[in-house]
Amino acid sequence: MFWLVLAAAALLSGLWIAWPFLRSRSVDLTGADGAISIYRDQLDEVDRDRAAGLISAAEAEAARAEIERRALHAARRLDRGMAISTRAPVTAGAVAVFATAATLGGYAWLGSPGAPDQPLAARQQEALTRMAEAGDLTSKIQLLNQATQENPENFEDWWILARSYAAIGDHASSADAYRHAADLAGDRPAVLSAYAEAMTLANGNKVPGAARLIFEGLARDTADPRARYYVALAKAQAQDFQGAIDGWTALARSSAPDAPWMPLVRRDIVNMARFLKQDVTGYLPYASPAEIAAAGGTGLTPDINGVAALEAQLAAEPKDYKAWIALARARGRAGDMDAAKDALAQARQHYAAAPFVLQKIAEAERALGLDLVAAAPRGPDAEDIAAAAEMTQDERDAMIEGMVAGLAARLEEQPDDPDGWVMLVRSYATLGDQEKARVAYDTALAQFSGDAAVLQMIRAQTDPLMPGR
């Protein structure tokens, strides 16, 4: 049946191509006759205009003379005669046969007549595979999820899926995938250690009870550096500060100086020594001058003028999270950790509804070692939500401004987000800050100047908010 349909389609195509050779006999005017007929029509038009009184007799005579002159000139330059078209059935048949044979032969040679139809799902799967092979991590995760559903007993798929989730920062999904991998792997230390670390990262870098049990078992039975580090961190978070610094010191002394975990271990030793008001060189004999100063010893002179300048800057413009973080670092270098903690706490208040900025503040807090002493709130609890419902209008406005400022901060570091820029322009316009709205609008257009489709989308959604545009 397939070949019959294909043959019929090929034959019809061949006949359509051959049709000009099968038309009936016709006689066509050549260029000379066509041109002269035009001049004849012009003479008739002159006679009509004269009869209607639109032109005088002299004007009519002059027009006739000019038209006749042009007609004579045209007749001399163009050929004469007729163009005759006749049927050519032999040629038509040859053309039709050739076209049909070429179509059928070409498909039989190059086509795949025996291949079954490919469903839409299969084509989508093929496209997903190509994207994953090209390095698209999201596509790779989709394929791995499909693989784990089809074969949930495959350890490698769960292991790679967990590492892929960790690479994109989705630690909760990573921990779940590591759990499946750990169930399949039994008591393999590397798998258990990775699972416990994923649980910790998903918990805001606070070691949960289940993870601590895993880490303590691994530290007792193996020399796994990750387990030893997190056991010490768990001690710090449980207020056993001396036990924490002793654990990190033991890890540092048994590790190569260039081990990949050493910068993190040295940082935490310095921060804990500062908190305990102890000499850091007793734990790090070869501590650098910068580390000694960060631990509260001699080395770097606190930049009092720099702190004052940041304080003045934030008094004028409190919606600058980078300045708050810089102030916390400056106060930390001066040894005033309470003031550093206070700076980050104030930053959190201004950006309570901005997850991106809160993440940056948490990173700064960990870098200063403040999270080793007391856990900072990671998000609103039930009381916070209840309090938010009772906010005054001014408080709600302040919260909204914090959200907008957080969006602006995120776009500053991650500008390739057209929807985010549209939201920022609309937010500034809604708040009545046309100057910032214009700046955001111009920045967005500059960011996507090479993408006409994105520019059109941005303009369509924001131009009505831009007076004078």
C-alpha positions in Angstrom: 0.0 0.0 0.0 2.8 2.4 0.9 4.5 1.9 -2.5 1.2 2.4 -4.4 0.5 5.7 -2.6 4.1 6.8 -3.3 3.9 5.8 -7.0 0.6 7.7 -7.4 2.0 10.8 -5.8 5.2 10.6 -8.0 3.1 10.1 -11.1 0.9 13.1 -10.4 4.0 15.2 -9.8 5.4 14.1 -13.1 2.2 14.9 -15.0 2.1 18.4 -13.3 5.7 19.0 -14.5 4.8 17.7 -18.1 1.6 19.7 -18.3 3.0 22.6 -20.3 3.9 20.1 -23.1 0.2 18.9 -23.3 -1.6 22.2 -23.7 -3.7 22.8 -26.8 -2.5 24.8 -29.8 -2.4 28.6 -29.2 -1.4 31.7 -31.1 0.2 34.5 -29.1 1.0 38.1 -30.1 4.6 39.0 -30.2 6.1 42.1 -28.7 5.5 44.3 -31.8 1.8 43.6 -32.0 1.3 44.1 -28.3 3.1 47.5 -28.3 1.2 48.8 -31.4 -2.1 47.8 -29.8 -1.2 50.1 -26.8 -0.6 53.0 -29.1 -3.9 52.3 -30.9 -5.7 52.5 -27.6 -4.0 55.9 -26.9 -5.3 57.3 -30.2 -8.8 56.2 -29.3 -8.5 57.9 -26.0 -7.4 61.2 -27.7 -10.5 61.0 -29.9 -12.7 60.6 -26.9 -11.1 63.5 -25.1 -11.6 65.7 -28.2 -15.3 64.7 -28.5 -15.8 65.5 -24.9 -14.2 68.9 -25.3 -11.4 68.2 -22.9 -8.8 69.2 -25.4 -8.7 71.5 -28.4 -8.4 70.4 -32.0 -4.8 71.6 -32.2 -4.0 69.7 -29.0 -5.7 66.6 -30.3 -3.7 66.8 -33.6 -0.4 67.2 -31.8 -1.2 64.3 -29.6 -2.1 62.1 -32.6 1.2 63.0 -34.3 3.3 62.2 -31.2 1.5 58.8 -30.7 1.9 57.9 -34.4 5.6 58.8 -34.2 6.1 56.5 -31.2 4.2 53.7 -32.8 6.3 53.9 -35.9 9.5 53.9 -33.9 8.3 50.8 -31.9 7.3 48.9 -35.0 10.8 49.4 -36.5 12.5 48.1 -33.3 10.4 45.1 -32.5 9.9 41.9 -34.4 6.8 40.9 -36.2 4.7 37.8 -36.4 3.0 35.3 -34.2 4.2 32.9 -31.5 2.6 29.5 -32.0 2.5 26.8 -29.3 1.8 23.2 -30.2 1.4 20.0 -28.2 4.4 17.7 -27.6 3.0 14.5 -26.1 6.3 12.6 -26.6 8.2 15.1 -24.7 5.5 15.3 -22.0 5.6 11.5 -21.6 9.3 11.5 -21.3 9.3 14.2 -18.7 6.6 12.4 -16.7 8.3 9.1 -16.8 11.7 10.6 -15.8 10.2 12.5 -12.9 8.3 9.5 -11.6 11.3 7.2 -12.0 13.6 9.7 -10.3 11.3 10.1 -7.4 10.8 6.4 -6.8 14.4 5.5 -7.4 15.7 8.3 -5.2 13.5 7.3 -2.3 14.4 3.6 -2.7 18.1 4.5 -2.6 18.2 7.2 0.1 15.0 6.7 2.0 14.0 4.2 4.7 10.7 2.7 3.6 10.9 -0.1 6.2 11.5 2.3 9.1 8.5 2.6 11.5 7.0 5.9 12.4 8.8 7.6 15.3 6.4 8.8 18.0 6.6 12.3 19.4 7.8 11.0 22.8 10.7 9.3 21.1 11.7 12.4 19.2 11.6 14.4 22.4 13.8 11.8 24.1 16.3 12.0 21.3 16.4 15.8 21.6 16.8 15.5 25.4 19.7 13.1 24.9 21.5 15.4 22.4 21.2 18.3 24.9 22.6 16.2 27.7 25.5 15.1 25.5 26.2 18.7 24.7 26.6 19.4 28.5 23.2 20.7 29.5 23.0 19.6 33.2 19.2 20.0 33.4 18.7 17.6 30.5 21.1 15.2 32.1 19.2 15.2 35.3 15.9 14.5 33.5 17.5 11.5 31.8 18.9 10.3 35.0 15.5 10.6 36.7 14.0 8.5 33.9 16.7 5.9 34.3 16.2 5.6 38.1 12.5 5.2 37.6 13.0 2.5 35.0 15.7 0.7 37.0 15.7 1.8 40.6 18.4 -0.8 41.6 21.1 0.8 39.5 23.6 2.4 42.0 25.5 4.4 39.3 22.4 6.2 38.1 21.5 7.3 41.7 25.1 8.3 42.4 25.5 10.5 39.3 22.0 12.0 39.8 23.0 13.0 43.4 26.2 14.6 42.2 24.3 16.4 39.4 21.8 17.9 41.8 24.6 19.0 44.1 26.3 20.7 41.1 23.2 22.9 40.6 22.8 23.6 44.3 19.7 21.5 44.9 21.0 19.9 48.1 17.6 18.6 49.2 17.2 16.5 46.0 20.8 15.6 46.1 20.4 14.2 49.6 17.4 12.1 48.5 19.4 10.7 45.6 22.4 9.9 47.8 20.0 8.1 50.2 19.0 5.7 47.5 22.6 5.3 46.4 23.6 4.6 50.1 20.8 2.0 50.4 22.3 0.2 47.3 25.9 0.6 48.2 25.7 -0.8 51.8 28.4 0.5 54.1 30.7 2.2 51.5 32.3 5.1 53.4 32.5 7.5 50.4 28.8 7.1 49.7 27.7 7.5 53.4 30.0 10.6 53.7 28.5 12.2 50.6 25.0 11.5 51.8 25.6 13.0 55.3 27.2 16.1 53.7 24.2 16.6 51.4 21.9 16.4 54.4 24.0 19.0 56.2 24.0 21.4 53.2 20.3 21.0 52.7 19.9 21.9 56.4 21.6 25.3 56.0 25.1 23.9 56.9 23.8 22.8 60.3 24.7 19.2 61.0 21.5 17.3 61.6 21.4 14.4 64.1 21.3 11.6 61.5 24.3 13.1 59.6 26.3 13.5 62.8 25.8 9.8 63.6 27.1 8.9 60.1 30.1 11.3 60.4 31.0 10.0 63.9 30.9 6.4 62.7 33.1 7.2 59.7 35.6 9.2 61.8 35.9 6.4 64.2 36.4 3.6 61.6 38.1 5.5 58.8 40.4 8.5 58.1 37.7 10.2 55.9 38.6 13.9 56.1 35.1 15.0 55.3 33.7 13.1 58.3 36.4 14.5 60.6 35.6 18.1 59.5 31.9 17.8 60.0 32.3 16.1 63.4 34.2 19.2 64.5 31.6 21.4 63.0 28.9 19.6 64.8 30.8 20.1 68.1 31.0 23.8 67.4 27.3 24.0 66.7 26.7 22.1 70.0 28.7 24.8 71.9 31.8 22.5 72.3 34.1 25.1 70.9 37.3 23.7 72.3 36.5 20.2 70.9 35.8 21.8 67.5 39.1 23.6 67.2 41.0 20.6 68.5 39.3 18.4 65.8 40.1 20.8 63.0 43.7 21.2 64.3 44.1 17.4 64.2 42.7 17.3 60.7 45.0 20.1 59.5 48.1 18.4 61.0 47.4 15.1 59.3 46.6 16.6 55.9 48.9 17.7 53.2 49.3 21.5 53.1 47.8 21.6 49.6 44.8 19.3 50.3 41.6 20.8 48.8 39.9 21.0 52.2 42.7 22.9 53.9 41.6 26.4 53.2 38.2 25.7 54.8 39.8 24.0 57.8 42.3 26.9 58.3 39.5 29.5 58.1 37.5 27.7 60.8 40.5 27.4 63.0 41.2 31.1 62.7 37.6 32.0 63.4 37.3 29.7 66.4 40.6 30.9 67.9 39.3 34.5 67.6 36.1 33.5 69.4 38.0 31.7 72.1 40.5 34.6 72.4 43.4 32.2 72.0 46.6 32.4 70.1 46.0 30.9 66.6 49.7 30.0 66.2 49.2 27.3 68.9 46.9 25.6 66.4 48.4 26.8 63.1 52.2 27.2 63.8 52.7 28.6 60.3 49.7 30.9 60.3 50.1 33.8 57.9 50.1 37.5 59.1 46.6 37.9 57.6 45.4 34.8 59.5 47.0 36.0 62.8 45.3 39.4 62.3 41.9 37.8 61.5 42.2 35.7 64.7 42.6 38.9 66.7 46.3 39.0 67.0 48.8 41.5 65.7 49.3 42.0 62.1 46.8 44.2 60.3 45.7 47.6 61.6 42.0 48.0 61.7 40.7 50.4 59.0 38.7 52.7 61.3 38.2 55.3 58.5 36.9 52.5 56.2 34.4 51.4 58.8 33.2 55.0 59.3 32.9 55.5 55.6 30.8 52.4 55.2 28.6 53.4 58.1 28.0 56.8 56.6 27.2 55.3 53.2 24.6 52.9 54.7 23.0 55.7 56.7 22.3 57.4 53.5 21.4 54.3 51.5 20.6 51.2 53.6 19.5 49.1 50.6 23.1 48.1 49.7 23.8 44.6 50.8 27.4 44.6 49.5 28.1 47.6 51.8 26.6 45.7 54.8 28.7 42.7 54.1 31.8 44.9 53.7 31.0 46.6 57.0 30.7 43.2 58.7 34.0 42.1 57.3 35.7 45.4 58.4 34.3 45.1 61.9 35.4 41.5 62.0 39.0 42.4 61.0 38.9 44.9 63.8 38.0 42.1 66.2 34.5 43.4 67.0 32.6 40.2 66.1 29.4 41.4 67.9 29.3 44.5 65.7 30.0 42.3 62.6 27.1 40.1 63.6 24.9 43.2 64.1 25.7 44.5 60.6 24.6 41.2 59.0 21.5 41.2 61.2 20.6 44.7 60.0 21.2 43.6 56.4 18.8 40.6 56.9 16.1 43.0 58.1 16.3 45.1 54.9 16.4 42.0 52.7 14.0 39.7 54.6 12.1 38.9 51.4 15.1 38.6 49.1 16.4 34.9 49.0 19.4 35.7 46.8 20.7 38.4 49.1 20.0 36.3 52.2 22.2 33.6 50.6 25.0 36.1 50.2 24.6 37.2 53.8 24.8 33.6 55.0 28.0 33.1 53.0 29.6 36.1 54.5 28.5 34.9 58.0 30.1 31.5 57.4 33.3 33.2 56.1 33.5 35.2 59.3 32.8 32.1 61.4 29.7 33.6 63.0 27.7 30.5 62.2 30.0 28.5 64.4 28.8 30.3 67.5 25.1 30.8 67.0 22.8 29.7 64.3 21.2 32.6 62.5 17.6 32.3 61.3 17.4 30.8 57.8 13.8 31.8 57.1 10.5 32.9 58.6 8.9 30.7 61.2 5.2 30.5 62.2 5.6 33.5 64.5 7.2 35.6 61.7 4.4 34.7 59.3 1.8 35.7 61.9 3.7 39.0 62.5 3.8 39.7 58.8 0.0 39.4 58.6 -0.2 42.2 61.3 2.2 44.5 59.5 1.3 48.2 59.1 1.3 49.6 55.6 4.7 51.3 56.2 6.1 47.9 57.3 4.7 46.2 54.2 6.1 48.9 52.0 9.5 48.4 53.6 9.3 44.7 53.0 8.3 45.2 49.3 11.2 47.6 48.9 13.5 45.0 50.3 12.2 42.4 47.8 12.8 44.8 44.9 16.3 45.7 46.2 17.0 41.9 46.4 15.8 41.5 42.8 18.1 44.3 41.7 21.0 42.8 43.5 20.4 39.4 41.9 20.2 40.9 38.4 23.5 42.7 39.0 25.3 39.4 39.4 23.0 37.3 37.1 21.9 39.8 34.4 20.9 37.2 31.8 17.2 37.1 32.9 14.8 39.1 30.7 11.8 38.3 32.8 13.6 39.5 35.9 14.4 42.9 34.3 10.8 43.3 33.2 9.7 42.6 36.8 12.3 45.1 38.2 11.2 47.9 35.8 7.5 47.3 36.7 8.3 47.2 40.4 10.2 50.5 40.3 7.4 52.1 38.3 4.8 50.7 40.8 6.8 52.2 43.7 6.8 55.5 41.8 10.6 55.6 41.4 10.7 56.5 37.7 14.4 57.3 37.8 15.4 53.8 38.9 12.8 52.4 36.5 14.5 54.2 33.6 17.9 53.0 34.6 16.7 49.4 34.9 15.0 49.7 31.5 18.1 51.1 29.8 20.3 48.5 31.4 18.0 45.7 30.2 18.0 47.0 26.6 21.8 47.2 26.7 22.1 43.7 28.2 20.0 42.1 25.4 21.0 44.5 22.6 21.9 41.5 20.3 18.6 39.7 20.7 15.8 41.3 18.8 13.1 39.0 20.1 14.0 39.7 23.8 14.2 43.4 23.1 10.7 43.3 21.6 9.3 41.4 24.6 10.9 43.9 27.1 9.6 46.9 25.2 6.1 45.5 24.9 5.8 44.9 28.6 7.6 48.0 29.9 7.2 50.8 27.4 3.7 51.8 28.7 5.4 52.4 32.1 8.1 54.6 30.6 6.7 58.1 29.9 8.4 59.7 26.8 9.4 56.4 25.3 
